[in-house]
Amino acid sequence: MGYERSFEEPDTQSQAPCMNLRSKAIYVTGNPDPQSSEEEGSTRFNCWCNRTQHILGPDEELVDRTACVIGRECFRSRDEP
């Protein structure tokens, strides 16, 4: 039997992410959405919160594209001043 490698499919998000969510790919592509097709594979391990500069947000929860959406206490939309 040969070696087989598989990856979990990331959940697709229709909601816009928090304006404070960052990933390394943002600085390469200029796209603020770490779940875009150009940044496929971005997970909590290469995302961070711009407010805390850490993988934990201000609410002490892990940050990633699926968690940093409307409903989270520290969420800020791009439309807010």
PLY file of the C-alpha trace (Angstrom):
ply
format ascii 1.0
element vertex 81
property float x
property float y
property float z
element edge 80
property int vertex1
property int vertex2
end_header
0.00 0.00 0.00
1.44 3.37 -1.01
1.68 6.48 1.07
-1.41 8.66 0.96
-1.58 12.20 2.27
-4.87 13.97 2.89
-5.87 17.34 4.23
-9.04 18.51 5.88
-11.07 20.82 3.69
-11.31 24.28 5.28
-14.78 25.55 6.13
-15.85 28.23 3.71
-17.04 31.42 5.30
-19.53 33.77 3.70
-19.16 36.37 6.46
-16.45 38.99 6.25
-13.64 38.42 8.76
-12.76 40.77 11.60
-10.71 43.74 10.45
-8.03 42.78 12.99
-7.45 39.27 11.61
-4.05 39.04 9.89
-2.03 36.38 8.10
1.34 36.36 6.37
-0.40 35.94 3.03
-2.19 39.29 3.45
1.13 41.05 3.08
1.97 39.07 -0.06
-1.37 39.22 -1.90
-2.84 42.36 -0.35
-6.09 40.48 0.16
-7.56 41.07 3.65
-9.41 37.73 3.64
-7.19 34.87 4.88
-9.71 32.36 3.51
-9.52 33.55 -0.09
-8.40 31.13 -2.79
-5.05 32.94 -3.02
-4.42 32.24 0.63
-5.72 28.69 0.78
-4.38 26.81 3.74
-4.30 29.78 6.12
-5.19 28.45 9.54
-4.92 29.65 13.10
-1.25 28.69 13.03
-0.38 31.44 10.59
-3.05 33.96 11.56
-2.89 36.46 14.39
-4.91 39.32 15.86
-3.65 42.77 14.98
-4.88 44.11 18.33
-2.98 41.61 20.46
-0.21 40.68 17.98
-0.76 37.09 19.07
-2.72 33.96 18.12
-5.13 34.82 20.94
-7.61 37.65 20.54
-8.53 40.22 23.20
-11.09 37.72 24.50
-8.31 35.13 25.07
-9.73 32.83 22.36
-7.75 31.47 19.38
-7.98 33.48 16.17
-8.59 32.06 12.71
-10.84 32.69 9.73
-13.69 30.59 11.07
-13.63 32.08 14.58
-13.14 35.80 13.86
-16.63 36.58 12.57
-19.73 38.51 13.62
-20.89 37.42 17.06
-17.47 37.31 18.66
-17.14 39.89 21.45
-14.03 41.55 19.99
-15.18 41.47 16.31
-14.87 44.71 14.34
-16.20 45.07 10.82
-14.28 46.88 8.11
-17.12 49.43 7.95
-16.61 50.59 11.55
-14.44 53.67 12.13
0 1
1 2
2 3
3 4
4 5
5 6
6 7
7 8
8 9
9 10
10 11
11 12
12 13
13 14
14 15
15 16
16 17
17 18
18 19
19 20
20 21
21 22
22 23
23 24
24 25
25 26
26 27
27 28
28 29
29 30
30 31
31 32
32 33
33 34
34 35
35 36
36 37
37 38
38 39
39 40
40 41
41 42
42 43
43 44
44 45
45 46
46 47
47 48
48 49
49 50
50 51
51 52
52 53
53 54
54 55
55 56
56 57
57 58
58 59
59 60
60 61
61 62
62 63
63 64
64 65
65 66
66 67
67 68
68 69
69 70
70 71
71 72
72 73
73 74
74 75
75 76
76 77
77 78
78 79
79 80
